[in-house]
Amino acid sequence: MKLDPTKTALLTLDFQKGIIGSVKGSEGIISNAAKVLEIARKKHFQIVHVGLGFSEGHPEIPDFESPLLRVKQNNLFVKGSSSAEFHSSIVQPNELIVYKQRIGAFSENHLNLLLRARGIDNLVFFGISTSGIVLSTVRRAFDFDYRNTIIKDACFDSDEEVHRVLTEKIFPRQATVLTTEAFIAEQG
C-alpha cells in the first residue's frame, strides 16, 4: 500500500545515545532505520523523532520506586544532555523532536496534537524496544485511529522471542508489519 506523503508521518522511537549505548545489540538496527528514513525523506513524509527528555532535576519522576527512578538517580535524559541526544545517523537538522516522560510515544506530550494539526492519518514507526515504546505506541496510536505500519527489522528488543511474538502475532492486529525491504518496495 503506497502511503500518501501529505497524510503520513514517520516516527523514530527512542533512537537516543543513552538508549542505544545501554541496550546491547540495538545498534544493529540503525542501518535499517536509516534506510527507512531515507525513503521517507525522499517521499516527503513528516519525520518526528520521539525520545525521553526530562527537566533538570527530573521533577517528572517520583522519588519512590518506579521504573524510571534509575534515570533520575543517574541524571540521564535531561533535555540537552548527551544521553538525550538522538543518534547522528537518524536525526537531521530541522526535523521535529518530541520528548516524552514515560514509555509510549504519546506519553505526557503534544505528539497527537502535532500530528493532527498536520493532517496525519498514517504512522510508520520503529524503535528500541519492541516490548516498550513500540508496544505502547501502537496501542495508543490504534486508540487514536491512526493507520499504523511497523518496520519490524528496524525494531529491537533484548528478548528475541518477545520481539518475534509481538511482530508476528500481536502487532498485526493493530498495524501492518513489514520488513525494511518490503516497506521500501511498496513506497519506492
Residue, then its C-alpha position, 0 to 999 in steps of 0.5 A: m500500500k503506497l502511503d500518501p506523503t501529505k497524510t503520513a508521518l514517520l516516527t523514530l522511537d527512542f533512537q537516543k545515545g543513552i538508549i542505544g549505548s545501554v541496550k546491547g545489540s540495538e545498534g544493529i538496527i540503525s542501518n535499517a532505520a536509516k534506510v527507512l528514513e531515507i525513503a521517507r525523506k525522499k517521499h516527503f513524509q513528516i519525520v518526528h523523532v520521539g525520545l525521553g527528555f526530562s527537566e533538570g532535576h527530573p521533577e517528572i519522576p517520583d522519588f519512590e520506586s518506579p521504573l524510571l527512578r534509575v534515570k533520575q538517580n543517574n541524571l540521564f535524559v535531561k533535555g540537552s544532555s548527551s544521553a538525550e541526544f538522538h543518534s547522528s545517523i537518524v536525526q537531521p537538522n530541522e526535523l521535529i523532536v518530541y520528548k516524552q516522560r514515560i514509555g509510549a510515544f504519546s506519553e505526557n506530550h503534544l505528539n497527537l496534537l502535532l500530528r493532527a494539526r498536520g493532517i496525519d492519518n498514517l504512522v510508520f514507526f520503529g524503535i528500541s524496544t519492541s516490548g516498550i515504546v513500540l508496544s505502547t505506541v501502537r496501542r495508543a496510536f490504534d486508540f487514536d485511529y491512526r493507520n499504523t505500519i511497523i518496520k519490524d527489522a528496524c525494531f529491537d528488543s533484548d528478548e528475541e522471542v518477545h520481539r518475534v511474538l509481538t511482530e508476528k502475532i500481536f502487532p498485526r492486529q493493530a498495524t501492518v508489519l513489514t520488513t525494511e525491504a518490503f516497506i521500501a518496495e511498496q513506497g519506492 
